[in-house]
Amino acid sequence: MSEPIWNKFLTARDKAVFAAGGFGARAGFGRRPALLVIDVNWAFCGERPEPILQSIRRWRNSCGEEAWVALEHIKTLIETARAKGLPVIYTTGERRADNWDAGSWRWKSTRGDEAGGGRNNGLDGNEIVAMIAPGPKDIVIRKQKPSGFFGTNLASYLTLLGCDSVIVVGTTTSGCVRATVVDAFSLNYRVTLAEEGCFDRSEASHALSLCDMHAKYADVVPTPEVLSYFDRVPAGLFDLPTGVGSFAPVKQAAE
């Protein structure tokens, strides 16, 4: 087994402390999981794979090519979850057209006034990337702060579905993914991250955030291990939406 991605950033003292404190024990998967896809939209991915500094010119939050590498893993996880009848829940941002409700997001970026996260892109930055677009039975949560739980009805949907655990992928590892993971942990869900399905604009922040989450709040595991787990989960566990909603085709009334 290859060593964790974060090991190259840790000192010998760090490793000794984690070992002595008993951090990083395996919590294990739950019995009724939901797949959470955090903020995989145009604003964080850009509309095409390209070096991050190029993409950031148009999309200030872009994670560049790393996003498109992760997208392939995320797509596989989504398709596998759907085939097994597991809930797939997306989060993405929501903002007024005039950006008035950006609030504290404006305080830490000199480009915080750019509505939609970009300049003249012709796309809604909060739209989920097309290759993993929500299906008719999926759930989409709109949010304005990092955690998918803050100010949203995510927890109520997990309660409705009877979920005891969440599998988390998306972006950014150090931001919205981490905030969502900590809140899920705080609500006593078992939390697993599919490592290759998470991405960030900063290599160090990505690795060390995975390290912190694995130490205290979640299991960080390879994507193939999550896929193998999905295969073992019994089919037909969940009463999913019927598919009549904003992501299903609308039938035209006869004239």
Number of C-alpha atoms within 10 A of each C-alpha: 3 4 7 13 15 17 14 11 12 12 10 9 9 12 12 12 12 12 13 9 9 11 15 18 13 13 14 12 19 18 14 19 27 24 22 25 27 27 28 31 26 24 29 29 32 29 20 13 16 17 13 20 14 13 23 22 12 17 26 22 23 29 26 25 19 22 27 19 15 22 23 14 18 25 15 16 24 25 14 17 20 16 12 18 20 28 27 24 22 24 26 23 22 18 15 10 9 11 15 11 13 18 11 10 13 15 11 8 11 9 15 18 16 17 18 27 23 26 16 11 15 8 14 14 26 20 17 24 20 11 10 17 16 20 16 15 20 21 21 19 18 18 20 17 20 20 21 29 21 15 11 16 14 21 16 11 15 19 11 12 19 15 21 18 22 26 23 27 30 29 27 27 29 23 17 20 28 25 19 21 28 20 17 22 18 11 12 12 21 24 27 27 27 23 24 20 26 27 30 26 23 13 14 15 17 21 21 19 20 25 22 17 23 21 19 15 26 30 24 24 16 13 19 15 11 20 16 11 12 19 14 11 17 13 12 10 17 18 12 16 13 10 14 11 14 12 15 14 10 9 6 6 5 4 3
